[in-house]
């Protein structure tokens, strides 16, 4: 009798520790404590099981414990952190085959004597155990790259899978009524092993985080079924906890990729690469002779991109940055660069730079992959932020450093309805002022599609192995071996890209523009247009307006009814940037004030400011009401180039004597203007 009470008590304590362990896993700061509690709970459960009175001999049990302990120690010591996904897949496989063997042994032993309930438990256990074993092993092969990670499909695949699944369920139902039909049981188990292979075969490496969490759920549910078969309460509880948490995690993973579970299992995602984005325009890459660092891996030929040397990257981080967000991805894991990344973060902090780490829920190859690697490198837990907690910070960040993260930073998820990842929540890296991508080359990620981020003006490629490249960057920052990023890098430079000389135009540098606003402006009217929208510059424009107001300047915003690409386009953008509604004026309410304005700042608005609408009867826009910008004492036009607007005609305003062109990306240029004015204060 005492054995029964002791076993039940040990199982109760073990179950409580399992639940507490899961609870502590909710936070990175308490995760290690959670794992320790779960380990203690498992040890107590094993001890409780070993005092069962049904045990006849301990010899084979001891042999199994010794062999299992040796294998566990070897795996723990020799498996690198970068191979944790493969390690997790193997754990699922080992647990699943153990569950299957227990079920097969129970059926072999009792066969026809099994009742309906126990037969249902054994059947469920063997089905989930068998498909989880082969599915986990196939996931291991794909993750280990012993077979290609891309989806493997064939005609009629989904129909075959559904047929096998229906057959397994049919055989299980048949066994509930005829448990003595051994042929049905063994055919069902065999189909289970086959179904596990066919289930994972068409799933690409991009979906491995979901597959791993789902297989974790299957293994837990199979373990719970084993508990019913063996009348073991702790197995029932532990398996249910494992199964439920795996299902929840799978749902979270699918939500993070904007995918349904059905699409993950049967969609063969990642099989066909999307068309490559078009080559960048309006900027020149840094010359090739200056782009390769010693020991770096050269990027393959492809679209023109901006590239950084180690010295240029060090200069950008040390001299141009007050805030940095690091975005780790599988490239960091593959290069085992987590310690170098942590050291970079420490060096930047020692220089007074704010450093945060942005974690996407499906970055890497298993749930929590990046968290595990950064924790192993002793990155402080408070520095790690989930996607939903940090996305708003990117637009206020000087530099976003992306280390191998590809699909989870691809703007195509927002911008390209034809992209297979369209709708997937991503990290808003492209909203940072500058982006540095540390990557071996231009090859696509697991989804098999090119990343539009790499071709943006503000993005610089820092080619090479992540561990070596980040290590050299740290050394360069420490030794103050820095170099200026050439002006040909567009968005990462302090000034805007210079427009080729055009007769009759006058250009402003950021210093000249700041001086003009500081010394000559008492009344300013800002005219937003599509250029502001395209550059997502509304927050920078609001910052400029706030700074001018703080200096006693009267600031108003002039809104043309067809500025932008939809009615109210400018109003929506400025409202999103918290520009006061009372500062916004429609064309008919503000046109009389331009002749009293000291400066009119035009941000990308073209046709709606073109005096040809009033002065040139041959112009296609003649007669269109426009904003009377040309009546201001000084006009500053912030624009990428002299290219015409939607109407396809040149703007006479740009050649007027009071007009100055301030060339460049609006967000970058206005941001630099604000920084320059602050420095002059």
N, C-alpha and C positions, 0 to 999 in steps of 0.2 A: 504493500500500500504506500509506504513512504516513497518508493520509486516514482509512483504515479504523481504524487504531489510535487516532488522535486522536479520532475520533467515538466509538468504544467507550469510551475513557477519559473523555471529557466526559460521556457518558451514565452511566457508573459514578459519577462525582463528583456529578452531578445527583441520581441516585437516592439516594445516601447523604445528601445534604442534605435531600431530601424526607422521608426517614425520620427524620432528626434534627429536622427542623421539626415533624413530628407529635409526636415525643417531647416537645419543649419546650412544645408547646401543652397539655400535661397540667396545667400550673400557670399561674395568672395572672401570676406574677412573671417567668416565662420565656417567656410567650406572644409578646411582641414580638420576642424573639430568634428564636423559631421561625418567625415570619412572614418575618423578614429572611433566614434561612437558606433557606427555601423560594423566596423571590424570587431569591436568588443562584443557587439550583439551576436555576430556570426559565430565567434568563438564560444560564447555561452550556449548558443543553439546546438553547436556540434557536440559539446560536452553533454548537454541534456540528452541528445540522441544516442550517445554512446552508452548511456546507462539503461537503455531499453532492455527489458527482460527477455525480449524475443531474440536477442543476439546470442548465438550459440558459440561462436569463436571470433576472436579479435585479430587472428593472424593476418587474414587477407585485408581486413580494414586497416591494420597498421601498415601493410605494404602499400596500400593505396594512399594513405596519408603521407608516407615518406616520399613516394614518387611524385605526388601532387605538390608537396612542399618544395621539392627540388626544382620541379618545372616552374613553379611560381616564382621562386627566387631568381632563377636564371633569366626568366622573361623580364622580371622587374629590374634586374641589374643591367641587362644587355640591350633592352629595347630603348632606343632613343625617344625623346619626347615627340619628335617629328613623326614617329610611327605609331602614335597612340591610336589613330583611327583603325589601323590594321590590328593592333593589339586588342581593341575593343571588339572588333568583328570576330576575332578568334575566341574571345571570352564567351560571346554569344553562342558560337558554334560548339564549344566544349560543353557549356551548360545545356544546350539543346540536345546534343547527342546523348548526354547522361540521362536526360528526361525521357528521351525515346527508348533507350535501353531498359530503363525501369519499367516503362509501360509494356514493352514487348515481353519482358521477363514475367510480369504479372499476368499477362494474357496467356503466355506459354504455360504458366504454373496452374492457373485456375480455369482458363478456357470457358467451357460451357457452363460452369458454376457461377459465372459472374451475373449479377443482377443488372437490371436496366440502368440504374443510376451509376453503378460502378463501371459498366461497359461504356456509358456515355463519357465518364471522366477519363477512362483509359484511351478511348478513341480520340477525344479532344486533345489529350496530352500527346499522343503519338503523331497526330496530324500536325499540330503546331511545332512540336519538337523536330520532326523530320524536315519540314520545309524551312524551319529556322536554321537548322544545321547546314543544309546545302546552300541556302541563300546567303548565310553569313560567310561560308567558305568562298563563295563566288565573289562576294563583296571584298573579302580579303585579297583575292587574286587581282581584282581590279585596282584596289588601293595600292597594292604592292607592285602594280604594273607588270605582273606576270602575264596579264592579258590586257588588251586594249580597253581603256575606260569608256570609250564611246559606246552608245547603245548598239546592241546587236539585234537586228530585227529580221523577220522574214514574213512572207505573205501568209495571212491567216493566223498570225501569232496570238493575237488577243482571243480569237475564237477558240484556238486550241487550249489556251490557258483557262478560259471560262468552262470549256468542256471537261478538263481535268478536275477543276474545282467542283463542278457539279457532280462528277463521278465520285469524288472523295466523300462529299456530303451524302450522296445516295448510298454508298457502301456503309457509312457510319450509321445511317438510319436503319439500314437492313440489319446490321449487327445488333442494334438495340432489341430487335425482335428475335433474331437468330444468332445469339452470341457464340454458338458452337461452330459457325461457318468460318473456319480458320482461313480458308482461301480468300474470303472477302477481307479479313483483317490484314493479311500480308500484302494483298494487292493495294489496299488503301494506304498502307505505310509506304510501299514502293512509289505509288503515285505522289505521296507527300514529298519524298526526296526529289522526284522529278520536278514537281511544281515549284520547289524552292529555287532550282536552277533557272527554270523558265521565267519565274517572277522577276529575278534580278537581272537576267540577261539583257532585257531591253532598257534597263535603267542606266543612264549615263552617270559619269563621275560627278556632274554638277548637282545631282540629287542624292549623293551619298550621305550627307548629314541626315536627311529624312529617312533614308533606308536604314541607317544604323539605329536611329531612335525607334523606328517601327519594329525592327528585328529585336531590339531590347524589350519592347512591349510583348512580342510573341513569346520570347524566352520566359518572361515573367508569368504570362498567362499559362504557359505550359507547365512551369514550376508549380503554380497554384493548383492546376489539375492533378499534378503528381501528389500534392498534399492530400487531396480528396481520396486518391487511390490508396495511399499509405496511411490514411487517418492521422496525418501529421499537421497539427495546427500552425506551427511556425512556417512551414512551407506554404500553406494556404495564404497566410497573412503577408509574408515576404513576397510571394509571387504576385499577389494582388497589388501590392504597393508598386512593384516593378512594372507590372503590366499597365496600371493606370498612369503612372508617371511617364512611361514610354509613349502612350497614346497622346497625353497632353503635350509632351515635347514634340511629337510628330505634327500635331496641329499647329503649334507655334512655328515650327520650321516651314510648314506649307504657307502659313500666313505671311512669313517673312519673305517668301518668294512669290507671293500672289498666285499660288497654284493650289489646285484641289488635290486631295489624296489620290483620287482616281487618275488624274492627269500624271501624277508622279509615278504611279505604278504601271500605267498603261500608255503613257504619252510618248515614250522614247525621246525625251527632251534632250537637246544638245547634239542631235545627229547631223544637222545640216547647218553649216555656218551661214550667218547672214552676210549680206553684201557689205563690203568694206566701206566705211565712211569716206566721203570725198576728201581730197587733199585740202589742207588749210589754205586760206587766202590772206592777203594783206599783211604778210610778214615774211621775213627771211630767216632761215635757220642759222644757228651759230655755225661758223665754218667747221668743216669736218676735221681739219687738222687740230682744232682746239677742243674737240668733243670727246676724245678718248682718254680715259684715265689709265694709268699704269695697271696692268693686270685685269682691267675691266673686260667684260665680254661685249664685243661690238654688236650693235644692232644690225639686223639684216636690212638689205635694201627695201625701201617701201616709201610711203608717203613722207613728205618733208615734215620733220618735227624739230622742236627746239631741244638742244642737248646741253648738258652741264658737265664741266670738268669738276674734279674734287674741289679745287680752289674757288671756282665760281659758286658751287653749292655752299661752301663754308662762308663765303662772303654774303650770300643771300640770307643764310640762317643767322649769322652773327651780327650783321650790320643793318639788315632790313626787317628783322622780325622781333616783335614783342609778344606774339602769341603763335603757338604751333600746335596743330593736331596731328598726331601720328595714327595712320590707318594700317594696321597689320593685316596681312592675308597669307595665303598658302605659300607665297614666295618667301616670306620670313621663315615659315616652318621648314620648307625644303632646304633652305640655306643654313638652318639652325642659327639664325641671326638674332634671336631674342635677347641674348646678353649684350650684343653690340647695340641693339636698339635701346635697351635700358640705359647703357652708358651714354648714348647720345642724349637721351632725355635728361640724365643727370647733368651733363655738361651744359646743355641749354638752360636748365634751371639755375646753375651756378652763374650764368650770365644774365640773370634776371628775367628770363623768358618764361612765360606761362606755357606749360606742356600738358596736354591731355591725350588720351588714347581712345579712339572711336572703335567700338566693337560691333560689327554686324552679326546678327544671330546665325547666319549661315556662312560666315567667313571660315575658310579651312575645309576640312573633310569630315568633321564630326561636330556635334553640338558642343559649344564651349571650348573649341580647339584653341582659339587665340587666348582666352582667359587662362587656360592651363599653361600655355607656353610662357606668357608674361608673368604669371605667378611663380613659375619655376625660375624665372630670371629676377625675381624679387622686385618687380615693378609694384609700387604702392597701390593697394586696392582702390583708394579714393581717386586715383588718376584714371581709372577705367570707367568709361561711360557707354551705356547701351545706345543704340541708334536713335531711339526716340528721345533720349535725354540730351543728345549732343548736336543733332542736326541743325538746330537753330543757331549754333555757335559758329558754323563754318563761314557764314557771310561776314563775321566780324574777326576772322582769323587771317593773320598775315601769310602763313604758309601751312598748307596741308601736305604732309609727307605720306605718300602711299607706298607701301612695301609689298608689292606682289599682289595686292587685292585687285581683282579685275572686274568680274561681273557685278560685284556689290558696289562699284563706284561708277558704273557705266550710265551716262546720261540718257542713253537710248531707252532705258527703262521708263523715262518720263517723256521723251521727245519723239520716239519713233514707233507708231502703232504697228508697223510691220515687223518689229523686232520680237524674237521669241521671249524676251524677258520684259516686254512692255507691261507696265503695271506693277512690277516687282518693287517693293520699297527699297531704296538704296541710300547710302550715305551721301549727303549733299556736298561732296568734295569739290565739285565744279563751282561752288559759290564762294570758295575761299579766294583771297586776293591773288595768291600764287599757289601753284600746285607743283610739287616735285614727285615724280614717279620713279622709284627704284625698282628696276626690272631687268632681266637678262636680255630681253629683246622685245619685239613687237608682236610676238605670238599671242593668240587669243587665250582666254581662260577656259574653265571647264565647259562653259556654255557653247564654246566654239564660235563666238562672234567677236568682231573687233570692238575696241573700246573707243568711243568718240572723244572721251576725255583727253586722250593722248594727242589729239590734233588741235586742241584748243590753244588760242594765243597765250593764255596765262600758264600753260602747262609746260614743264621742262622734264625731259627724260634723263635720268641719271643711270645710264646703262651699266650692268655688271652684276656679279653675284652679290646678294644683299649683305651677307656677313662681311665680305671683303670691302665692299663699297662704303658701307656705314662705318666700318672700322677706320678707313682712311679719312672719311669725313670728320670723325671725332678727333683724329690726330691733327687734321688741318685746323679745326676750330681751336684746339688747345694751343697749337703753335702760332696761331694768328696768321696762317698761310692762306690768305684770302685774295680773291680777285673780283673785280666788278663784273656783273652780268652785262654783256654787250647790249647796246640799245636795239640790236636786231632781234632780241628776244621778246619784244612787244610787251606782253602783260607782266613780265617779271622785272622789268626795269623801272627806274624811278620816273622817267619821262615817257611821254607818248611817242609812238612811232612817227618819224618825220615823213610828211607827205612830199613827193617830188616837187621841185620848184614849179610854180605856175605864175605866169606874169600877172601882176596886179594884186596878189594876195599877200597878207602879212601874217606871220605865224608867231604864236606865243609859246614860250617855255613855261613850265609850272611856276618858276620864280617870278617871271614877268606877269603872269596871270594873277598870282597872289599879291604882287605889289600893286597892280591895277585895282583890284578889289579893296585892298587895304587903304589906299591913298586917294582914290577917286570916286568911290561909291558911297552914296548916302541913300539912294533909292535903287533897288535891284528888282528886275522882273525876270523870273525864270520861266522859260518856254520848253516844256517837256515834249518829246516826240518819240517815234518808234525806236530811235537809237538808244534812248534810255531804257525802253522795254527790252530790246534785244540784248543789251549788256547787263540787265538786271541792276541798273544803277540807281533805282529809286531811293534806297537807303543812303547811298553816298550823297545824292542830291539833297535829301532831308538834312544830313549832317552839315552840308555847306550852308543851307538856309538857317539852321540853328546857330551856327558859328557867326554868320553875318548879323543875325538878330542880337546875339550877345555883345556885338561891337556897336550896337546902336543903329544898324542899317535897317531900313524898312524893306521887307521882302514880300513879294507877291508872286503867285504862280498864274500864268496865263494859259487857259485851256481852249484850244480850238476844237470845235465839235467833231471834226473828222481826223484829229491827230491819233495815230496808232492804227490798229487794224480792226477795231470794233467800237461802237458807240460807248463812250465813258471809259475807254481803255486807260487814259492817263489818270482819271479820277480814282479808278480802282487801284492802280499801282501806288499812287501817292497816299491813298488811304491806308493801304497795306503797310506803308512805311511810316504811318502815324503823322503825316503832315496835317496840321490843323485844317479842318474844312473851311474855316473863315479866311484862310490864306489863298484859297482857290477861286479864280474869277473866270467867268465865261468871256469869250471874245468881245461881245458887245458891251460888256461892263468894264473892260480894262483897256480897250484900244486907245481911248483918249489919254491914257496915262503914260504911254510909251515916250511921248515927246518930253516928259518931265523926268524920265528915268535916266539915271547916270549910266547904268549898265544893264543891257538885256543879255541874258545868258541863254543861248539856244542849245538844247541837248538833243541833237539828232533830228529835230523837226525840219523838214525840207520844203515840200511844196506849200505848206500852210504859212510859210514866212517869205515866199518868193514875190518880190515886188512886180515881177512880170505880170502877175494877175491883175495889176492896176495900170501898168504902163505900156504893155506890149499887146496890141490887138491881134498880132499873129500867133501869140502863145496859146497852146491848147487849154491853159488854165485861166485865160483872160476872162475877167468878170467874177471869178471865184472870190468870195470874201476871205481875207487873210488877216493874220495878226500884224499890226503895224510896227513890227520890230525895227525896221530901218529908221524910224523916227527917234530912237534912243540915241543918247550922246555917244555911247560906245556899245558895240555889239561884239560879243564873244560867242563863237560857234564851236561847240565841242562835237567832233565828228571824226569818224575813222579816216575819211578821205574826201576828195572832191566829187565823188560819184553822185549822180543825180538820184532823186527820190523815186517814188512809185510812178510819178507822171513821166519819168524818163527825160526830163529837161533840166538844164543847168539853172542854178539859183543865182540871180543877179545880186542878191544880198552879199554873197561872199566876196565880190569885187568892189564893194563900196569902200570909201576911204575910212569910215568909222568902224569897219568890221575887221576882227582879228580871228584867225583860225587856230583852234587849240586841238591839234590832231591826236587821235588815239581812241582806244576803247573807253567808253564813257565812265564805267565803274572805276577803272584804274586811274584815268585822268582826273576825275573829280576827287577821288580819294587822295591822290597825290597833292592836288590843290589844297585840300583841307589840311593835310599834314604840313605842307609848306607854310600855310597861314598860321598854324599853331606854333611852328618853330619861329616865326617872325614876331609872335606876340610878346 
